Amino acid sequence: MAKKIYVYACYACEVSWEKEYPWGKPAEKTKCPDCSKRCGQDWENRNPVPVHFKGAGWTGVNTRTGFNKTGGSDEVNKKLQEGCKDRMDTGWQHYSKFTPPQELLDRARKLTPQEVDQKLEASRKVSDQVYDNAKMDPYKKIKPQ
């Protein structure tokens, strides 16, 4: 039966070791060779496994004929890229300035400076409550990723 090498780590001793088990059936924990403590697999330092999607839906190639299949991943990816470019070229139109109809403007009354201050203060209080409930500091600078 084919076997696979699994990597385990003891974070207390800072030791890692390999064990061989049948595919898909590794032990959850093994004994550390140094301190004999039961430790699990080393997930932190594991290299990502490459994923290869196969079949006509992913590769865009029909396995029977060898030709590109309609709706294959290459075709879908190309259409997604084209759509993305279109949205980037015309996206600013979605954020254009909105001007209400004149009849609505005629009926609207202008707020006094005191009313503006009251509304701003009320919105600040609501924002503070939201940030407090979320346990977030709105003034904390976050590093861009």
Contacts in CASP RR format, 6 or more apart in sequence:
PFRMAT RR
TARGET T0000
AUTHOR 0000-0000-0000
METHOD contacts of the structure
MODEL  1
MAKKIYVYACYACEVSWEKEYPWGKPAEKTKCPDCSKRCGQDWENRNPVP
VHFKGAGWTGVNTRTGFNKTGGSDEVNKKLQEGCKDRMDTGWQHYSKFTP
PQELLDRARKLTPQEVDQKLEASRKVSDQVYDNAKMDPYKKIKPQ
1 22 0 8 1.000
2 22 0 8 1.000
2 23 0 8 1.000
3 20 0 8 1.000
3 21 0 8 1.000
3 22 0 8 1.000
3 23 0 8 1.000
4 20 0 8 1.000
4 21 0 8 1.000
4 22 0 8 1.000
4 23 0 8 1.000
4 24 0 8 1.000
4 26 0 8 1.000
5 18 0 8 1.000
5 19 0 8 1.000
5 20 0 8 1.000
6 18 0 8 1.000
6 19 0 8 1.000
6 20 0 8 1.000
6 21 0 8 1.000
6 26 0 8 1.000
6 41 0 8 1.000
7 16 0 8 1.000
7 17 0 8 1.000
7 18 0 8 1.000
7 41 0 8 1.000
7 42 0 8 1.000
7 45 0 8 1.000
7 46 0 8 1.000
8 16 0 8 1.000
8 17 0 8 1.000
8 18 0 8 1.000
8 19 0 8 1.000
8 29 0 8 1.000
8 30 0 8 1.000
8 39 0 8 1.000
8 40 0 8 1.000
8 41 0 8 1.000
8 42 0 8 1.000
9 15 0 8 1.000
9 16 0 8 1.000
9 17 0 8 1.000
9 39 0 8 1.000
9 40 0 8 1.000
9 41 0 8 1.000
9 42 0 8 1.000
9 44 0 8 1.000
9 45 0 8 1.000
10 16 0 8 1.000
10 32 0 8 1.000
10 34 0 8 1.000
10 35 0 8 1.000
10 37 0 8 1.000
10 39 0 8 1.000
11 39 0 8 1.000
12 32 0 8 1.000
12 35 0 8 1.000
12 37 0 8 1.000
13 32 0 8 1.000
13 34 0 8 1.000
13 35 0 8 1.000
13 37 0 8 1.000
15 32 0 8 1.000
15 33 0 8 1.000
15 34 0 8 1.000
16 42 0 8 1.000
16 45 0 8 1.000
17 32 0 8 1.000
17 33 0 8 1.000
19 26 0 8 1.000
19 27 0 8 1.000
19 30 0 8 1.000
21 27 0 8 1.000
26 41 0 8 1.000
28 40 0 8 1.000
28 41 0 8 1.000
29 38 0 8 1.000
29 39 0 8 1.000
29 40 0 8 1.000
30 38 0 8 1.000
30 39 0 8 1.000
30 40 0 8 1.000
31 37 0 8 1.000
31 38 0 8 1.000
31 39 0 8 1.000
32 38 0 8 1.000
32 39 0 8 1.000
53 59 0 8 1.000
53 73 0 8 1.000
55 61 0 8 1.000
55 63 0 8 1.000
56 62 0 8 1.000
56 63 0 8 1.000
56 69 0 8 1.000
56 72 0 8 1.000
57 69 0 8 1.000
57 71 0 8 1.000
57 72 0 8 1.000
57 73 0 8 1.000
58 72 0 8 1.000
58 73 0 8 1.000
59 72 0 8 1.000
59 73 0 8 1.000
59 74 0 8 1.000
60 68 0 8 1.000
60 69 0 8 1.000
60 71 0 8 1.000
60 72 0 8 1.000
60 73 0 8 1.000
60 74 0 8 1.000
60 75 0 8 1.000
61 67 0 8 1.000
61 68 0 8 1.000
61 69 0 8 1.000
62 68 0 8 1.000
62 69 0 8 1.000
68 74 0 8 1.000
68 75 0 8 1.000
111 119 0 8 1.000
127 138 0 8 1.000
131 137 0 8 1.000
131 138 0 8 1.000
END
